[in-house]
Amino acid sequence: MRSKKDAPVDHLGVEHCCDPGVPPKQERRYQVLLALMLSSQTKDQVTAGAMQRLRAHGLTVDSILQTDDSTLGKLIYPVGFWRNKVKFIKQTSAILQQRYNGDIPTSVAELVALPGVGPKMAHLAMAVAWGTVSGIAVDTHVHRITNRLRWTKRPTKSPEETRTALEEWLPRELWREINGLLVGFGQQTCLPVHPHCQSCLNQAFCPAAQHL
C-alpha cells in the first residue's frame, strides 16, 4: 500500500522542504528545525508552501531575527497556530544564535527545551538533520494507527506513551522508517474519520476494521 510512495509526506515532508545544497550544513539543519515547527497541526502542502516563501525571503538564523513579526506572520500563514509559531520561531532562533552559534542542538533533551519544539519534532530533527536515530517520531497518524492495529500492549492516550510502548518491541533499525510509512498510510488510507477499510490490505487482521 505504500510501495508507490505517493502520499503528501513522500514529496512534501520535512526532508523535502529544505534546500539540500545550502551551505553551510548548519543552515540546512536550521531549515529542518523550522519546517518541523511549522508542520505541527498543519498539512504537508501548507508547510511546504510556507517553507518555500521563507527560503525565497532568506532562511537563516540572522535573516529570521531581522524579520519583523508581521512580515514573518505573512510568510508562514496559513500554517496552524501561525501567531504562536511566529513567537516560537523568533525565540528559538535567538536561543540558537546565543547558545549554539546559529546551529541546532545535538540532543533530544536540548531540542525539546526550545520554544515550540516537542518530542516528535526533536526525534525527527535528530534523524533528518543529524542522521541519528534517537527514538520513534510519533505524531497523530502514528499514534492513531498503532492503536487501531493494537501494536501496543494496551491502548495509549498520548503520542509519547505510544512512542515508549513501540520502542519496547520494535527493532531499532525500523525506528526511523516507521514514521514516514505510517504517516503516508494515515494520509491516504487509515484516515482519522471514515478510514478506507474496504480497500485496505490490513483489513483481515486489523482489530479496528471489524468495528468501523
N, C-alpha and C positions, 0 to 999 in steps of 0.2 A: 504493500500500500504506500510505502514511502520510497520505492525504488526510483521513481521519476524525479524526486527532489524538486517538486514544482510548487510547494507551498510558499506563502509570502516570506516566511522566515528563511527560506533557502536562497533567496536572491535579494532580500531587503533587510535581513537581520543585521545585528551589530557588526559582524565581521565584514559586511558589505557596505556599511555606511561610512567607513573610514578610508582615507587615501593610503593605499599600501606603500606608495613610493615617497610619501612625505618624509623629508629629512628634518631634524634627526629622528631617531626612533621614539624618543620620549614624546614628540608631538603626536605621533600616531597613538601612543598609549593614552595620551590625554583625550584624543578623539574617541577612543574606545570607551573611556570612562564617561564622557559626556553623552555618547549615544546610549549607553546603559541608563544613565539618569533620565534621559528624555523618554526612554521606552516604557517606563512604568505607567501602567494604566493607559497605554497608547498603542494603537495598531502599528504594525511594522511600516505600512505605507506612509503613515503620518510622521513617524520617527525619521524615516529615510528622507522625506521632504524637508524636514527641519534641519537635518544634518547637511543636506545639500546647500541650503541657504546659509548656514553657518560657515561652511567651508568656503563659499564664494565671498563671504564677508571677511573671513580671516579667522581661522580656528586654532589659536594658540592661547596659552595662559595670559600672556600680555595683552593680546588683542581683545579678549573677552573682558578682562578687567578694565580696559579702556573704553568699553562699550557701555553706554548708559542703559539703565534698566528698561526704559521704554523701547529703545531700539532692539534690545535683546529679546524682549517680550514679543515684538512683531516678528522677529526671525524664527522663534520657536513655536509660535501659535500655529495650529490649534492642538498641540500636544496636551494630554490630560494634565490638569492642575498646573498650567503653564505659569501662573503667577508665583506659586510656591517654588517652581523649578528655577525661575529667574533668580530668586533669592538664594536657593541652594547652590546653583552654579556659580554665582558670584562668591559666596562664602567658601565653597570648596576650592575654587581657583585661587583665592587669596591664601588659603592654607597651603596649597601645593607650591605656590611661589615662595612663601615664607619658610616652609619646613622641608620641602623636598626638591628645591632648586628647579621647580617647574615640572618635575616628573610626578608619577603617581606612586603610592606606597607599594611595597612588595609583599605585604601580608594581608590576610583577610581581616585580622583584628584592626589594623590601621585603616583599611579601606572602609569598614563599617563605621568607623569613628568619624568619617567625613559626613557633612550635612547632605541629606538626600540620597545616601548610599546604603542599601540594605544587603542582607546576606546573599540573595540570588545574584545581585549585581556584582558583589565582591568576588564570588566564585567564578563568574563569567569573566570578570576583568582579569583574574589570575590566569585563566585558561587562554583567553584571546590576546591579552596584552603581554603577559609574561611567559606563556607557554607552560604553565604549571597547573596541574590538576590538584586543587586543594579540597574539593568537595563537589557534590552534585548540586547544580544550579536548579532549584525548584521554583517554578512560577505557578500561576494559577492553572495552566494547562497540565503540567506535570503532576501537580497536587490532585487535580480532579481525576485524571486518567488512571493514575496508580491506585487511587481509592476505588474507582469503578472496577478495575481489574483485580482488586484485592491483592496488590503486591506488597501490602504492609500487613503485619500480623494482626493488627486491629485498626479500625478507622482512625485516621488522623485529622486533626482540626486546623492545622496551620501548615504552610509550606515548610517551615523549619522542622516541625515534627515529622513531616513526610521525609525530608532530607535525612534526618537521623535514622529513621526506620529503613530507608532504602540502602543507606550506606552499611547497614548491619549485614546485608546479604549479597548485594550486587557487587560483582567483581570490579575492582578498582579500574581496570582497563576499559570499562564501559561507562565510567562516571562522566566523561566529557561528552560522549555522543548521545547519551540518553536525552539530554535537554532538547537538542535540535530535532531528534526523531519524534519525541512526544509533542513538542510544540507544533510542528507541522501536522502531525496526526490530529491534534486538537483543533487546528485551524480549518482542516478540510473534512474530517470525518467525525471525530468524537467531540462534537460541538457542546458548549455548555447547556444549551437548550435545543431540544429536538435533534439529538445526535443521529447520524445516518447508520443506525444499527443494521438495517436490512442489507446494506451493501458492504458492511464491514467484515473482513476476513476473520476477525476475532469473535464474531457473534456466537459461535458454538460454545466457546469456553469463557466468555465474559459474563460474570455473575450479574452485572448491572443490565446487560442486554435483555435478560429474562424479565426484567421489571419495567423496561422503558417502552 
